Amino acid sequence: MKIGLIQSRGIGDIIIALPIAKYYADQGNEVYWPIYEGFVPSFTNTAPYVRWLPVPLKGDWLYDLPLLMLSASDVSESS
C-alpha cells in the first residue's frame, strides 16, 4: 500500500514524524512524503525508506500542493 504523509516544513516536525514513516515502511508500505525542496538533500540518505517529493516554495505549498503531489504519485489517502 502507498502511504502519504503531509508535514511539508518545519525540520523539527519532520524529524519527530520520521518514526511514523519508518513504522509504515517496516510494514511493507511505500511511504511518500512531500517536503520543502531545500530539505530533501538532508533527508534522502537519512531516511531512504521514504520517497521524498520536493515541494517548491510557491502557491499554497503547505498543504494543497503536497496533496496534489501525493495524488499524482497514486497515493489515495494521506495524513
C-alpha positions as CSV (number, residue, x, y, z in Angstrom):
1,M,0.0,0.0,0.0
2,K,1.1,3.6,-0.6
3,I,1.1,5.9,2.4
4,G,1.3,9.6,2.2
5,L,2.4,12.0,4.9
6,I,1.9,15.7,4.8
7,Q,4.3,17.7,7.0
8,S,6.0,19.9,4.4
9,R,8.0,22.2,6.6
10,G,9.5,22.6,10.0
11,I,12.6,20.4,10.1
12,G,11.9,19.5,13.7
13,D,8.4,18.4,12.9
14,I,9.7,16.2,10.1
15,I,12.2,14.6,12.4
16,I,9.6,14.0,15.0
17,A,7.4,12.3,12.4
18,L,10.1,10.1,10.9
19,P,9.3,7.1,13.2
20,I,5.8,7.1,11.8
21,A,7.2,6.8,8.3
22,K,9.6,4.1,9.4
23,Y,6.8,2.1,11.1
24,Y,4.8,2.1,7.8
25,A,7.8,1.3,5.7
26,D,8.7,-1.6,8.0
27,Q,5.2,-2.9,7.5
28,G,5.9,-3.2,3.8
29,N,4.2,0.0,2.7
30,E,5.6,2.6,0.3
31,V,5.9,5.9,2.1
32,Y,5.6,9.2,0.1
33,W,6.3,12.5,1.8
34,P,6.3,15.9,0.1
35,I,8.7,18.3,1.9
36,Y,10.2,21.6,1.2
37,E,12.7,21.1,-1.7
38,G,15.5,22.6,0.3
39,F,15.2,19.8,3.0
40,V,15.3,16.9,0.5
41,P,19.1,16.5,0.3
42,S,19.3,16.3,4.1
43,F,16.7,13.5,4.4
44,T,17.5,11.4,1.3
45,N,20.3,9.4,3.0
46,T,18.9,9.8,6.5
47,A,15.6,8.1,5.6
48,P,16.0,6.1,2.4
49,Y,12.8,4.2,3.2
50,V,10.8,7.4,2.3
51,R,10.1,8.6,-1.3
52,W,10.7,12.3,-0.7
53,L,8.8,14.6,-3.1
54,P,10.4,18.0,-3.3
55,V,7.9,20.9,-2.8
56,P,8.8,24.3,-4.3
57,L,8.0,27.4,-2.3
58,K,5.2,28.6,-4.5
59,G,1.4,29.0,-4.1
60,D,-0.2,27.0,-1.3
61,W,2.8,24.8,-0.7
62,L,2.0,23.9,2.9
63,Y,-1.0,21.6,2.2
64,D,-2.7,21.8,-1.2
65,L,0.4,21.4,-3.3
66,P,1.7,18.4,-1.3
67,L,-1.8,16.8,-1.5
68,L,-1.7,17.2,-5.3
69,M,1.8,15.7,-5.4
70,L,0.6,12.7,-3.4
71,S,-2.4,12.2,-5.8
72,A,0.0,12.4,-8.8
73,S,2.0,9.6,-7.1
74,D,-1.1,7.5,-6.9
75,V,-1.4,7.8,-3.1
76,S,-5.1,7.8,-2.4
77,E,-5.1,8.7,1.3
78,S,-2.8,10.9,3.3
79,S,-2.3,12.0,6.9
